[in-house]
Each structure stands twice: as C-alpha cells, then as structure tokens.
C-alpha cells in the first residue's frame, strides 16, 4: 500500500509519520508537498501533526486552502483513504471532510502527555486489527483538541458509529478526569459516515515502537494496510 | 472603504478564555461583570468598493474563512467610507 505524507509549512510530525510508515510498517511512502498537484498514485493520504501555517486564524484553517488539499478532498470523495493526526485532524474538520470543530482545551493548557483511549468501533478500515473496548496508550500534544459539534451532529455521528476512539481511563472507563481536553462525548478519534476518512488527536506514530514506550498506535497503521 | 468584522463564539459554545478573563476581573474587584466573551477583530481595507460590494464580499469571506460557522458567528460594520 502506497502512503503519501503531506507537508505543510509548520508540520512537525511529518518525519515521525514517514519513518513509521516506511521503516516500521514497511510500506512504500512518499512526501506530498502542499503546493504541488497530483497525489502520485498513493492509496492513503496522511496529514501529519504540527502547526500548519502557524495555526494562524484557527488550527487547520489556512491549510485547507492549499492546492493539494483540494485534491485530497476529491480523493476522499472518491473513497480514497485519508488519515489526519492531531493538526491533520483539525485540517480535516476545517475542510469539512469530518463533522464538528475544535475548541481550546478545557483547562486552557497545551497538553503534552500520554493518555489512554478506548477503541469504540473495530469495524473500520482503521481499526479492524484491534478489538472493541481495547485501551491504547498513546501520547497527545495539542492546544485545541476539545471536540465540539452541535447536538444534532453529535446524535448523527453516534448513531452511525463514527466515533472510533474515546479518552478513557486505563481500565476503559469514561470519566471527566480521563477526558483531558473536555471533548464532547470524550471523542478522541472520529471517522466520516462512509468510513474512509479518520482523524484523531493522539499520535499513533509516536507510539509504534517499543523504544518509544508504547507500540499501541501500530494497530491503526496495521489495520490500514490489511485487507478490510 | 474600511470594514470592521467581529468574530465571536456562538452563545451555545463555551468560551473558556472569556471565562478566565471574567474570573481575573472578579479577582480585581469588578464584581459587576456578569459575563465576558472573547472574540477576534478584523479590519479590512476594500479598495474602491461600494457599500453593495461590501455587502456581498464581507459575509462571504466571513463564512468561508474568517469564522468557522460551526462554532462562531460574526457581525460587521463600515468604519470608513
């Protein structure tokens, strides 16, 4: 499976993501520069974490106007697989490929720490190698990860099982304390209705090698490359 | 023509930054302050534009770029003809 990692000015998890896809998951991986045209035949586009365009105006707000992002939108409309991590998730929300928006974390602090998230839906192309209820230990590093959507949208995404991950305790319990950034319904990861686009705030690419303290994030990449 | 656009959170959206400012003001003794909502101001210079142009362009760019309609609302006014 051929992966393309998009680089925006201000991306800073691009090399980590590229490394994991190429050297850990061992898949052909290329760079996609945000100003270029053409997705060069990739099967999956990954929007990495960082601060695209300095996060000026709102996180992800300017990045969505990149020439390449218009093509990523068309790619997703045709069923192409798109994964947005952290800032990449924010870009997908601003682009409208995923429903909702991000607000500043409830405690107004930049949160950089390991968290535990519970796998809510294992019947997705991003998680089918995992188990429902499985708890992953993965790091977060963000200022604006407080997920918000109007009540009718929330109802719809819950009814369609679009919530893929929720912040939870290590035992899988959903508590206010575990919901570190204040996200509605403790949402940490979300996919579109069709199931080909997913965004998540935690960084699976930083938790894919034992050396880095956790390999729990690998299940996402291994699911993507396996037959669904 | 110069236009000022004010973008702020919708009433249904919590504004933790505004809350923090309010708490700080309370600490300073300004107990009469009931609520604070924080927003963004844009001052835009529209070269050679008429009022009709502004009425077309400003809501368009506010909706498309300056505000995220899921969480924010905007108001605008002409500040210099």
HADDOCK unambig.tbl for C-alpha pairs under 7 A between the chains (distance, minus, plus):
assign (segid A and resid 100 and name CA) (segid B and resid 70 and name CA) 6.71 0.50 0.50
assign (segid A and resid 101 and name CA) (segid B and resid 70 and name CA) 6.64 0.50 0.50
assign (segid A and resid 106 and name CA) (segid B and resid 16 and name CA) 6.56 0.50 0.50
